[in-house]
């Protein structure tokens, strides 16, 4: 895995939380154990240019989220619940990001939101890593690229719900080149 190229490139680690990493969680990625070390190494290479995003359910969202949470009621726990904690392996990275105001917590899959843009800029160069490739990474990459961000997907530092879904998401994002580039 290569280190960041331009000095203004940001690493956005999408939702590295227990709810997605724990194999006993209904949302746990079987790929997570293989990628977490790669994310840690990437974060070290990016230093202070790392943003951590977090997903936290909001039962008040309404619309399609109502039926979604009827299917996944286990996720309707408060932000402080251990399910929503950042994984231990990224504890130091998350602590530094929190200290510097670089944690973005949202109740949506996609994290391309005013809170993230305030940190990285409206049309940044950014590398995405994290979980789940076929949900939150994809839902962050597409609107970011559509808004003019240059997005690199660190494929080997992303974990999908399954290996097949991971690859399908990478293939879909590759269709948006050169705005989205799949890298290893």
MARNU-133071 format. One record per residue (C-alpha): residue number from 1; residue in one letter; y, z, x. Coordinates in nm, 2 decimals. Each point is the difference from the previous one (the first is absolute). Example, Ala and Ser with C-alpha at 12.3 -4.5 7.8 and 13.67 -1.06 7.14 Angstrom:
2
@pos = 1, code = a, Y = -0.45, Z = 0.78, X = 1.23
@pos = 2, code = s, Y = 0.34, Z = -0.07, X = 0.14
REM end
This chain:
184
@pos = 1, code = x, Y = 0.00, Z = 0.00, X = 0.00
@pos = 2, code = x, Y = 0.34, Z = -0.10, X = 0.15
@pos = 3, code = x, Y = 0.30, Z = 0.23, X = 0.02
@pos = 4, code = x, Y = 0.32, Z = -0.08, X = -0.17
@pos = 5, code = x, Y = 0.18, Z = -0.31, X = 0.13
@pos = 6, code = x, Y = 0.36, Z = 0.02, X = -0.10
@pos = 7, code = x, Y = 0.20, Z = 0.32, X = 0.06
@pos = 8, code = x, Y = 0.11, Z = 0.00, X = -0.37
@pos = 9, code = x, Y = -0.35, Z = -0.02, X = -0.14
@pos = 10, code = x, Y = -0.10, Z = 0.29, X = -0.23
@pos = 11, code = x, Y = -0.35, Z = 0.13, X = -0.07
@pos = 12, code = x, Y = -0.06, Z = 0.09, X = -0.36
@pos = 13, code = x, Y = -0.31, Z = 0.21, X = -0.05
@pos = 14, code = x, Y = -0.09, Z = -0.05, X = -0.36
@pos = 15, code = x, Y = -0.15, Z = 0.31, X = -0.18
@pos = 16, code = x, Y = -0.21, Z = 0.17, X = 0.27
@pos = 17, code = x, Y = -0.10, Z = 0.27, X = -0.23
@pos = 18, code = x, Y = -0.31, Z = 0.20, X = -0.07
@pos = 19, code = x, Y = -0.04, Z = -0.15, X = -0.35
@pos = 20, code = x, Y = -0.06, Z = -0.34, X = 0.17
@pos = 21, code = x, Y = -0.17, Z = 0.13, X = 0.32
@pos = 22, code = x, Y = -0.25, Z = 0.25, X = -0.14
@pos = 23, code = x, Y = -0.34, Z = -0.16, X = -0.06
@pos = 24, code = x, Y = -0.05, Z = 0.23, X = -0.30
@pos = 25, code = x, Y = 0.32, Z = -0.12, X = -0.17
@pos = 26, code = x, Y = -0.04, Z = -0.26, X = -0.27
@pos = 27, code = x, Y = 0.27, Z = -0.19, X = 0.19
@pos = 28, code = x, Y = -0.14, Z = 0.06, X = 0.35
@pos = 29, code = x, Y = -0.03, Z = -0.31, X = 0.22
@pos = 30, code = x, Y = -0.33, Z = -0.03, X = 0.19
@pos = 31, code = x, Y = 0.20, Z = -0.18, X = 0.27
@pos = 32, code = x, Y = 0.23, Z = 0.29, X = 0.07
@pos = 33, code = x, Y = -0.19, Z = 0.17, X = 0.28
@pos = 34, code = x, Y = 0.00, Z = -0.32, X = 0.20
@pos = 35, code = x, Y = 0.37, Z = -0.06, X = -0.03
@pos = 36, code = x, Y = 0.17, Z = 0.34, X = 0.03
@pos = 37, code = x, Y = -0.02, Z = 0.00, X = 0.38
@pos = 38, code = x, Y = 0.16, Z = -0.34, X = 0.01
@pos = 39, code = x, Y = 0.28, Z = 0.12, X = -0.22
@pos = 40, code = x, Y = 0.06, Z = 0.30, X = 0.23
@pos = 41, code = x, Y = 0.02, Z = -0.23, X = 0.30
@pos = 42, code = x, Y = 0.24, Z = -0.23, X = -0.18
@pos = 43, code = x, Y = 0.22, Z = 0.29, X = -0.10
@pos = 44, code = x, Y = 0.01, Z = 0.12, X = 0.36
@pos = 45, code = x, Y = 0.11, Z = -0.35, X = 0.11
@pos = 46, code = x, Y = 0.28, Z = -0.01, X = -0.26
@pos = 47, code = x, Y = 0.13, Z = 0.34, X = 0.08
@pos = 48, code = x, Y = 0.29, Z = 0.09, X = -0.22
@pos = 49, code = x, Y = -0.02, Z = -0.33, X = -0.20
@pos = 50, code = x, Y = -0.28, Z = 0.12, X = -0.23
@pos = 51, code = x, Y = 0.03, Z = 0.05, X = -0.37
@pos = 52, code = x, Y = -0.27, Z = 0.18, X = -0.20
@pos = 53, code = x, Y = -0.03, Z = -0.08, X = -0.37
@pos = 54, code = x, Y = -0.18, Z = 0.21, X = -0.25
@pos = 55, code = x, Y = -0.13, Z = -0.07, X = -0.35
@pos = 56, code = x, Y = 0.03, Z = 0.29, X = -0.25
@pos = 57, code = x, Y = -0.09, Z = -0.05, X = -0.36
@pos = 58, code = x, Y = 0.27, Z = 0.04, X = -0.27
@pos = 59, code = x, Y = -0.14, Z = 0.04, X = -0.35
@pos = 60, code = x, Y = 0.34, Z = -0.08, X = -0.15
@pos = 61, code = x, Y = 0.00, Z = -0.36, X = 0.13
@pos = 62, code = x, Y = -0.11, Z = -0.14, X = -0.34
@pos = 63, code = x, Y = -0.10, Z = -0.36, X = -0.06
@pos = 64, code = x, Y = -0.32, Z = -0.12, X = 0.17
@pos = 65, code = x, Y = -0.01, Z = 0.33, X = 0.19
@pos = 66, code = x, Y = -0.12, Z = 0.19, X = -0.31
@pos = 67, code = x, Y = -0.33, Z = -0.18, X = -0.02
@pos = 68, code = x, Y = -0.03, Z = 0.00, X = 0.38
@pos = 69, code = x, Y = 0.01, Z = 0.38, X = 0.01
@pos = 70, code = x, Y = -0.24, Z = 0.02, X = -0.30
@pos = 71, code = x, Y = -0.24, Z = -0.18, X = 0.23
@pos = 72, code = x, Y = 0.09, Z = 0.21, X = 0.31
@pos = 73, code = x, Y = 0.10, Z = 0.35, X = -0.13
@pos = 74, code = x, Y = -0.10, Z = 0.17, X = 0.33
@pos = 75, code = x, Y = 0.32, Z = -0.14, X = 0.16
@pos = 76, code = x, Y = 0.23, Z = 0.18, X = -0.24
@pos = 77, code = x, Y = 0.06, Z = 0.29, X = 0.22
@pos = 78, code = x, Y = 0.33, Z = 0.13, X = 0.14
@pos = 79, code = x, Y = 0.15, Z = -0.13, X = 0.33
@pos = 80, code = x, Y = -0.10, Z = 0.32, X = 0.18
@pos = 81, code = x, Y = -0.37, Z = -0.05, X = -0.08
@pos = 82, code = x, Y = -0.21, Z = -0.05, X = 0.31
@pos = 83, code = x, Y = -0.11, Z = -0.34, X = -0.13
@pos = 84, code = x, Y = 0.35, Z = -0.13, X = 0.07
@pos = 85, code = x, Y = 0.03, Z = 0.14, X = 0.35
@pos = 86, code = x, Y = 0.03, Z = -0.23, X = 0.30
@pos = 87, code = x, Y = -0.33, Z = 0.00, X = 0.20
@pos = 88, code = x, Y = -0.03, Z = 0.24, X = 0.28
@pos = 89, code = x, Y = -0.02, Z = -0.27, X = 0.27
@pos = 90, code = x, Y = 0.35, Z = -0.11, X = -0.09
@pos = 91, code = x, Y = 0.14, Z = 0.35, X = -0.03
@pos = 92, code = x, Y = 0.23, Z = -0.02, X = 0.30
@pos = 93, code = x, Y = 0.12, Z = -0.34, X = -0.10
@pos = 94, code = x, Y = 0.07, Z = 0.11, X = -0.35
@pos = 95, code = x, Y = 0.18, Z = 0.32, X = 0.12
@pos = 96, code = x, Y = 0.23, Z = -0.21, X = 0.22
@pos = 97, code = x, Y = 0.06, Z = -0.25, X = -0.28
@pos = 98, code = x, Y = 0.08, Z = 0.28, X = -0.25
@pos = 99, code = x, Y = 0.24, Z = 0.16, X = 0.25
@pos = 100, code = x, Y = 0.18, Z = -0.33, X = 0.04
@pos = 101, code = x, Y = 0.00, Z = -0.09, X = -0.37
@pos = 102, code = x, Y = -0.26, Z = -0.28, X = 0.03
@pos = 103, code = x, Y = -0.25, Z = 0.10, X = -0.27
@pos = 104, code = x, Y = 0.02, Z = -0.21, X = -0.32
@pos = 105, code = x, Y = -0.19, Z = 0.15, X = -0.30
@pos = 106, code = x, Y = -0.03, Z = -0.21, X = -0.31
@pos = 107, code = x, Y = -0.21, Z = -0.01, X = -0.32
@pos = 108, code = x, Y = -0.07, Z = -0.38, X = 0.04
@pos = 109, code = x, Y = -0.24, Z = -0.20, X = 0.20
@pos = 110, code = x, Y = 0.27, Z = -0.21, X = 0.17
@pos = 111, code = x, Y = 0.23, Z = 0.19, X = 0.23
@pos = 112, code = x, Y = 0.27, Z = -0.27, X = 0.04
@pos = 113, code = x, Y = 0.26, Z = 0.21, X = -0.16
@pos = 114, code = x, Y = 0.36, Z = 0.11, X = 0.06
@pos = 115, code = x, Y = -0.13, Z = 0.31, X = 0.19
@pos = 116, code = x, Y = -0.19, Z = -0.22, X = 0.25
@pos = 117, code = x, Y = 0.28, Z = -0.26, X = 0.03
@pos = 118, code = x, Y = 0.24, Z = 0.28, X = 0.08
@pos = 119, code = x, Y = -0.20, Z = 0.08, X = 0.31
@pos = 120, code = x, Y = -0.11, Z = -0.34, X = 0.12
@pos = 121, code = x, Y = 0.27, Z = -0.22, X = -0.14
@pos = 122, code = x, Y = 0.01, Z = -0.27, X = -0.26
@pos = 123, code = x, Y = -0.17, Z = -0.27, X = 0.21
@pos = 124, code = x, Y = -0.18, Z = 0.17, X = 0.28
@pos = 125, code = x, Y = -0.28, Z = -0.09, X = 0.23
@pos = 126, code = x, Y = -0.28, Z = 0.23, X = -0.09
@pos = 127, code = x, Y = -0.37, Z = 0.05, X = 0.06
@pos = 128, code = x, Y = -0.21, Z = 0.14, X = -0.28
@pos = 129, code = x, Y = -0.31, Z = 0.21, X = 0.06
@pos = 130, code = x, Y = -0.18, Z = 0.25, X = -0.23
@pos = 131, code = x, Y = -0.20, Z = 0.01, X = -0.32
@pos = 132, code = x, Y = -0.09, Z = -0.17, X = -0.22
@pos = 133, code = x, Y = 0.04, Z = -0.36, X = 0.12
@pos = 134, code = x, Y = -0.09, Z = -0.13, X = -0.35
@pos = 135, code = x, Y = 0.25, Z = 0.22, X = -0.18
@pos = 136, code = x, Y = 0.29, Z = 0.18, X = 0.16
@pos = 137, code = x, Y = 0.02, Z = -0.21, X = 0.32
@pos = 138, code = x, Y = -0.01, Z = -0.32, X = -0.20
@pos = 139, code = x, Y = 0.25, Z = 0.14, X = -0.26
@pos = 140, code = x, Y = 0.24, Z = 0.09, X = 0.28
@pos = 141, code = x, Y = -0.03, Z = -0.32, X = 0.20
@pos = 142, code = x, Y = 0.06, Z = -0.26, X = -0.27
@pos = 143, code = x, Y = 0.33, Z = 0.13, X = -0.14
@pos = 144, code = x, Y = 0.12, Z = 0.09, X = 0.35
@pos = 145, code = x, Y = -0.06, Z = -0.36, X = 0.12
@pos = 146, code = x, Y = 0.15, Z = -0.14, X = -0.32
@pos = 147, code = x, Y = 0.32, Z = 0.20, X = 0.08
@pos = 148, code = x, Y = 0.02, Z = -0.15, X = 0.35
@pos = 149, code = x, Y = -0.19, Z = 0.26, X = 0.21
@pos = 150, code = x, Y = -0.21, Z = -0.13, X = 0.28
@pos = 151, code = x, Y = -0.34, Z = 0.17, X = -0.06
@pos = 152, code = x, Y = -0.29, Z = 0.03, X = 0.24
@pos = 153, code = x, Y = -0.32, Z = 0.14, X = -0.13
@pos = 154, code = x, Y = -0.20, Z = 0.20, X = 0.27
@pos = 155, code = x, Y = -0.33, Z = -0.11, X = -0.15
@pos = 156, code = x, Y = -0.22, Z = 0.22, X = 0.21
@pos = 157, code = x, Y = 0.22, Z = 0.30, X = -0.09
@pos = 158, code = x, Y = -0.04, Z = -0.05, X = -0.38
@pos = 159, code = x, Y = -0.27, Z = 0.13, X = -0.22
@pos = 160, code = x, Y = -0.11, Z = -0.16, X = -0.32
@pos = 161, code = x, Y = -0.18, Z = 0.13, X = -0.30
@pos = 162, code = x, Y = -0.30, Z = -0.21, X = 0.13
@pos = 163, code = x, Y = -0.03, Z = -0.23, X = 0.30
@pos = 164, code = x, Y = -0.01, Z = -0.30, X = -0.24
@pos = 165, code = x, Y = 0.32, Z = 0.11, X = -0.18
@pos = 166, code = x, Y = 0.17, Z = 0.07, X = 0.33
@pos = 167, code = x, Y = -0.07, Z = -0.36, X = 0.11
@pos = 168, code = x, Y = 0.10, Z = -0.14, X = -0.33
@pos = 169, code = x, Y = 0.34, Z = 0.18, X = 0.02
@pos = 170, code = x, Y = 0.05, Z = -0.12, X = 0.36
@pos = 171, code = x, Y = -0.08, Z = -0.36, X = -0.11
@pos = 172, code = x, Y = 0.25, Z = 0.03, X = -0.29
@pos = 173, code = x, Y = 0.28, Z = 0.14, X = 0.22
@pos = 174, code = x, Y = -0.07, Z = -0.28, X = 0.26
@pos = 175, code = x, Y = 0.10, Z = -0.25, X = -0.26
@pos = 176, code = x, Y = 0.36, Z = 0.13, X = 0.04
@pos = 177, code = x, Y = 0.04, Z = -0.10, X = 0.37
@pos = 178, code = x, Y = 0.22, Z = 0.00, X = 0.19
@pos = 179, code = x, Y = 0.16, Z = 0.27, X = -0.20
@pos = 180, code = x, Y = -0.32, Z = 0.20, X = 0.02
@pos = 181, code = x, Y = -0.21, Z = -0.03, X = 0.31
@pos = 182, code = x, Y = -0.35, Z = 0.15, X = 0.03
@pos = 183, code = x, Y = -0.04, Z = 0.15, X = 0.35
@pos = 184, code = x, Y = -0.28, Z = 0.20, X = 0.17
REM end
